[in-house]
Amino acid sequence: MTHETQRTLGRTGIDVSALGFGCWAIGGEWQAADGQPLGWGAVDDEESVRAVHRALDLGVTFFDTADCYGTGHSERILGRALGRRRDDVVVATKWGNLFDERTRTADGQDDTPAHARRALTDSLRRLGTDHIDLYQFHLSDGDPERAAELREACEEFVREGVVRAYAWSTDDPDRAAVFAAGEHCAAVQHTLNVLQDAPDLLARCEEWGLASINRSPLAMGLLAGKGRGRPAAGDIRSRPPAWLPGYDADGSGADEEWLARIDAVRDILTSDGRTLAQGALAWLWARSPRTIPIPGFRTVAQAEENAGAMAKGPLTAGQLTEVERLLGR
Ligand SMILES: NC(=O)c1ccc[n+]([C@@H]2O[C@H](COP(=O)([O-])OP(=O)(O)OC[C@H]3O[C@@H](n4cnc5c(N)ncnc54)[C@H](OP(=O)(O)O)[C@@H]3O)[C@@H](O)[C@H]2O)c1
């Protein structure tokens, strides 16, 4: 691998592939108490396992999940798929959301250190491992004062050897700063894709020496060519919550304005033999040397296409400038 296909998680010395795999979709269906879908529709667990194996074979060494994805199912499937190769990879999971595994329903939030301890024990069991490489606080808008307590709880987990490093999943630089003050904080997980830039947070990641882990790198599939037509019932995109931009609230599919912006940059993203999804990932690597996109996946074909982006590397500086010009930024 060239240097461009590797990243280090902050100041920890933990090396990962420059591409991680996001394991939300492979959790399968679950919902909010009011029936709002929180998964990406039905999944085939055997295909999910094959997709993880394909990712491993193609050099992916970083996997991002959360305890709540599929109310525990994503962690179980990832643990099963990794099996004896678990120590060959870096596993990130998250805590903060409550859920009922029996009814596959979200059940509120808990930002107490006592819950972090309980959630960690449960994640270790579901993943079938004795440590979490990167433990992430999932409540994007969490209380900063409470977060300072959680940061200290994470430092304690590191001392005990059950966690190697930690991060906050938040789009707010001021919240991220609370965790960044901790010795073993390694990253910020935040939204970043061609259509949703985050210059302030990227600048802070540079300043703090932290990795920028990019969720929704394909804009929930739009930057992989999805979004024409009505999403299936049971898919979060069929009834998008307020925090999910890019899809119309009436469930009719993608926002036309988002699709128009993708059309504007399609040619440049798909130059040099890249598919649209590969071009979207290449934009992220060109945007900053700290970025680690974690595209979601549900099939072997998606795993191959997304992992295949690594061999093609980042966009050139000239292509990056051209994308910014085309988007009027
Ligand atoms: N911390 C948080 O609060 C948070 C929030 C969001 C996401 N995340 C993390 O970030 C990861 C990725 O973000 P995301 O799931 O929001 O969206 P994304 O990566 O922008 O889009 C992923 C979806 O795009 C489609 N896709 C992926 N590769 C494709 C390909 N090569 N060709 C065609 N379609 C493709 C798949 O859906 P279909 O096949 O169903 O179209 C896939 O589930 C998640 O899995 C999760 O780990 C974290």
The ligand as a MOL file (V3000), in Angstrom:
LIG
                    3D

  0  0  0     0  0            999 V3000
M  V30 BEGIN CTAB
M  V30 COUNTS 48 52 0 0 0
M  V30 BEGIN ATOM
M  V30 1 N -22.2610 8.7900 14.4810 0
M  V30 2 C -23.4030 8.8690 13.8720 0
M  V30 3 O -24.3520 9.3940 14.4230 0
M  V30 4 C -23.5060 8.3280 12.4820 0
M  V30 5 C -24.5260 8.7900 11.6420 0
M  V30 6 C -24.5600 8.3040 10.3320 0
M  V30 7 C -23.6390 7.3680 9.9140 0
M  V30 8 N -22.6620 6.9200 10.7550 0 CHG=1
M  V30 9 C -21.6490 5.9360 10.3200 0
M  V30 10 O -21.2470 6.2840 9.0170 0
M  V30 11 C -21.4590 5.1620 8.1440 0
M  V30 12 C -21.7700 5.6350 6.7460 0
M  V30 13 O -22.7410 6.6540 6.7200 0
M  V30 14 P -24.1940 6.4320 6.1750 0
M  V30 15 O -24.5810 5.0260 6.4030 0
M  V30 16 O -24.9930 7.5210 6.7570 0 CHG=-1
M  V30 17 O -24.1740 6.7180 4.6460 0
M  V30 18 P -23.2120 6.6340 3.3860 0
M  V30 19 O -21.9870 5.9090 3.6780 0
M  V30 20 O -23.1170 8.0200 2.9090 0
M  V30 21 O -24.1250 5.7920 2.3960 0
M  V30 22 C -24.1750 4.4080 2.6010 0
M  V30 23 C -25.2360 3.7580 1.7440 0
M  V30 24 O -25.0070 4.0120 0.3850 0
M  V30 25 C -25.2510 2.8560 -0.3840 0
M  V30 26 N -23.9750 2.4590 -1.0060 0
M  V30 27 C -22.7670 2.3110 -0.4140 0
M  V30 28 N -21.8290 1.9820 -1.2990 0
M  V30 29 C -22.4400 1.9300 -2.4920 0
M  V30 30 C -21.9940 1.6410 -3.7850 0
M  V30 31 N -20.7090 1.3550 -4.0240 0
M  V30 32 N -22.8880 1.6560 -4.7960 0
M  V30 33 C -24.1960 1.9560 -4.5580 0
M  V30 34 N -24.6910 2.2380 -3.3280 0
M  V30 35 C -23.8100 2.2360 -2.3100 0
M  V30 36 C -25.7500 1.7870 0.5840 0
M  V30 37 O -27.1700 1.8620 0.7120 0
M  V30 38 P -28.2170 1.1330 -0.2520 0
M  V30 39 O -27.5500 -0.0300 -0.8950 0
M  V30 40 O -29.3260 0.7720 0.6420 0
M  V30 41 O -28.6090 2.2250 -1.2050 0
M  V30 42 C -25.1430 2.2470 1.8780 0
M  V30 43 O -25.8170 1.7960 3.0200 0
M  V30 44 C -22.5670 4.3600 8.8290 0
M  V30 45 O -22.6010 3.0120 8.3970 0
M  V30 46 C -22.1550 4.5020 10.2600 0
M  V30 47 O -21.1070 3.5890 10.5600 0
M  V30 48 C -22.5800 7.4110 12.0200 0
M  V30 END ATOM
M  V30 BEGIN BOND
M  V30 1 1 1 2
M  V30 2 2 2 3
M  V30 3 1 2 4
M  V30 4 1 4 5
M  V30 5 2 4 48
M  V30 6 2 5 6
M  V30 7 1 6 7
M  V30 8 2 7 8
M  V30 9 1 8 9
M  V30 10 1 8 48
M  V30 11 1 9 10
M  V30 12 1 9 46
M  V30 13 1 10 11
M  V30 14 1 11 12
M  V30 15 1 11 44
M  V30 16 1 12 13
M  V30 17 1 13 14
M  V30 18 2 14 15
M  V30 19 1 14 16
M  V30 20 1 14 17
M  V30 21 1 17 18
M  V30 22 2 18 19
M  V30 23 1 18 20
M  V30 24 1 18 21
M  V30 25 1 21 22
M  V30 26 1 22 23
M  V30 27 1 23 24
M  V30 28 1 23 42
M  V30 29 1 24 25
M  V30 30 1 25 26
M  V30 31 1 25 36
M  V30 32 1 26 27
M  V30 33 1 26 35
M  V30 34 2 27 28
M  V30 35 1 28 29
M  V30 36 1 29 30
M  V30 37 2 29 35
M  V30 38 1 30 31
M  V30 39 2 30 32
M  V30 40 1 32 33
M  V30 41 2 33 34
M  V30 42 1 34 35
M  V30 43 1 36 37
M  V30 44 1 36 42
M  V30 45 1 37 38
M  V30 46 2 38 39
M  V30 47 1 38 40
M  V30 48 1 38 41
M  V30 49 1 42 43
M  V30 50 1 44 45
M  V30 51 1 44 46
M  V30 52 1 46 47
M  V30 END BOND
M  V30 END CTAB
M  END
